[in-house]
Amino acid sequence: MQTASPTPSVASMDMQAEARRHLWLHFSRMGGYDTEHEIPIITRGEGCYVWDDKGNKYLDGLAGLFCVNAGHCRPELAEAAHKQMRELDFSIIWSYAHPKAIELASKIASLAPGDLNRVFFTSGGAESVESALKLARNYWRMCGRGQKAKVIAREIAYHGTTLGALSATGLTDLRAQFEPLSPGGCHVPNTNMYRYPDDRDPLLLADAIEDRIIFEGPETVAAVILEPVQNAGGCFVPPDGYFQRVREICDRHDVLLISDEVICAWGRLGHFFGAERFGYQPDIITSAKALTSANIPMGAMICSDKLAEPFMEGTESFAHGFTFAGHPVASAVALANIELYERDGLLEHVQNKEPEFRAMLESLRDIPIVGDVRGAGFFQAIELVRDQETKETFEGPQAEGLLRGFLSGELYRRGLICRADDRGDPVIQFSPPLIADTAEFEFMHDVLRPVLTEASQRMDMF
Ligand SMILES: Cc1ncc(COP(=O)(O)O)c(C=O)c1O
């Protein structure tokens, strides 16, 4: 039997050993870490950069995980948290309200597109998605159409890991360990235009949603959930007119449109909300991550007046909530974060600098392993291929060897944090803090060119 360990101070303990012994890293193969393959330990951040416990500096080309949008350790956010903690550390938003949650809800409503005026706070992305799915079901029940409970999502899309959100997540490997899931998740093709036949109408991808609604029976479908730019698979951008067609389809069949903007909101695409970039009006937006620039956990599910209305009358209520939702300190940080965006013109910066960022990535196309470059705003990906002409991909152990055996380690060793991912075809993803500029793009280039060139030369080994 294991006995309880004494608690050592951080300074005195061997952090590697303690991390391997006690810390359960998410989505990580804990068995892969040993004395030769250490757990990276990040100890400090500033602006676009972080440092590890050995003093090595890295460009955080992923902004944490698509979330430290204003850059690391902004004093304005620390001060907002400090001030709030001295004034009102915590108060629940179940039946009570507090000034910062009120102010933040009003601010978000003023920024959100159309009549998305009602804000339901959460503690993170999966909770926002979970809340949206529960609202969609419950809304239809309140309308006397309780059979409308299914949700249509896209293949390979990630919507979170809680059991409800997981039923929307379209990644077999993430679902398999936990089945049976919450029922009602249906999947349709995503907008992978790189592998879509040139001679086929791209809007057939939107029509596939209608086909599925009809197949399931519109009287059983509550909502469609889509990211403005799909992350998993590598920044799948919608073809022109896609979301307008989806909106028409949803309206035709009385199905709600949920825009999952856990990544795409808060400036990532150069707008407060991703739906603005592509000009569509969702019924619900789910967000989290960069709402506080990840300085403190917080999410928000933002819905239209129409959806909230049935819950605002008489003795009705939405029987759903989380203790930490709308936390005063998180709300204060989110308000300070939005203020920073506005003061520093971060949205305009992304809009102005997107072409330069993209051009840097495009300039790598001469390297044989670079198959595609795609994305929007400061959310871009490179797809890796064996053959640019045939688009032959790396599968199974080959992708494993390329990404985990070589690229991830090599990019990190040279000081660049980005994401090498093979949940679809292998890609490397980039989502730097929104303050990134020419110096950061140049550094990315100077790391990527030799590493991708070497990967091309070693292709036969993968
Ligand atoms: C589109 C999308 N939805 C939901 C989630 C889940 O968010 P969280 O990890 O905060 O629960 C994520 C996380 O990356 C996401 O990208």
The ligand as an ORCA input file, in Angstrom:
! r2SCAN-3c Opt
* xyz 0 1
  C     -13.837     24.500    -30.164
  C     -13.640     24.049    -28.760
  N     -14.708     23.783    -28.000
  C     -14.581     23.378    -26.719
  C     -13.344     23.224    -26.150
  C     -13.216     22.784    -24.711
  O     -12.679     23.799    -23.944
  P     -12.044     23.510    -22.492
  O     -10.771     22.778    -22.706
  O     -11.857     24.878    -21.910
  O     -13.071     22.714    -21.742
  C     -12.205     23.499    -26.906
  C     -10.849     23.357    -26.321
  O      -9.839     23.527    -26.938
  C     -12.348     23.902    -28.248
  O     -11.282     24.149    -29.005
*
